[in-house]
Amino acid sequence: MRFVTFSRRGKPRIGAVREGGREIVDLSVAAPRLPADMTDFIAAGGAALEVAARALGTRKKEARLAFARVNLLAPVPSPRRNILCVGKNYFDHAHEFDRSGFNATAGADAIPDVPIVFTKASNTVIGPGATIPAHLDPTKSVDYEVELAVVIGAGGRKIARRDAMKHVWGYTVVNDVTARHLQSRHKQWFLGKSIDGFCPMGPVLVTADEVPDVKKLRVQSRVNGELRQDALVRDLIFDIPTLIATISAGMTLQPGDIIATGTPAGVGIGFTPPKFLKKGDVVTVSVDGIGELTNPVG
């Protein structure tokens, strides 16, 4: 199934996307006993999904809305915890980043031996169509990064690699927007990654059963229509089971946790000179089977 969070009458609502993608069902109307918050909905597990599936057949006219006319928010508009992110997780991007001059820890091998994990503050999340506030970066070095994001369903600690995919509730798309000079200057990446509004997410949240082979998904980014990034998830240095096993080795993952799996080559700092985002640009990031996420830059 495919789900969205949208605004209706000033409040966020969860919507289930009907077959064909032209219509959504407002679950607050069709199935009012379901949790109204996406994280709580995810935590409710299979029972909630079954109720949502039945709600797709609702005859309540007020529950059925044209997809194109709803005001989409990020699928998880208010994550309970920081977004977990993975750096240098595509081979070409790892080399690109080290060559760029923006890697403050350069000097070691370009390809990491173990996953590089950092976090991005939850206040960064914005939805489709929302403006990326590049003006908040005092260094004027705003860059884009398309990433497949994994959303955790059943939580746990010490999750074995062989069991990791059982803990995946679904997938969405994120743009890990970054202030490169801040990222480099502070060495730890948190400040350069956590400016307000620097994590567009969406447009939908797709359940794991809708993705038979996640490795076949293609991730792409475009700036003003120009293709910049293009790779397959199978090109990850550390795959999704490895990431889940690594992160959960000592930290308990919780329902609704979001793991951004890394970005491929083609980011702005990979060009000479760098192609930083500027006011008026339009960035579109996409993942096959999930959709396109477009945001203007302001």
Secondary structure as UniProt FT lines:
FT   STRAND          2..8
FT   TURN            9..10
FT   STRAND          11..17
FT   TURN            19..20
FT   STRAND          23..26
FT   HELIX           27..30
FT   TURN            32..33
FT   HELIX           38..43
FT   HELIX           45..55
FT   TURN            56..57
FT   HELIX           61..63
FT   STRAND          64..66
FT   HELIX           67..69
FT   STRAND          71..73
FT   STRAND          83..87
FT   HELIX           91..100
FT   TURN            104..107
FT   STRAND          116..120
FT   HELIX           122..124
FT   STRAND          125..126
FT   TURN            128..129
FT   HELIX           134..136
FT   TURN            138..139
FT   STRAND          142..143
FT   STRAND          146..152
FT   HELIX           161..167
FT   STRAND          168..175
FT   STRAND          178..179
FT   HELIX           180..185
FT   HELIX           190..193
FT   TURN            196..197
FT   STRAND          199..207
FT   HELIX           208..210
FT   HELIX           214..216
FT   STRAND          218..223
FT   TURN            224..225
FT   STRAND          226..232
FT   HELIX           233..235
FT   HELIX           240..247
FT   TURN            248..250
FT   TURN            255..256
FT   STRAND          258..260
FT   HELIX           268..270
FT   TURN            279..280
FT   STRAND          282..287
FT   TURN            288..290
FT   STRAND          291..297
//
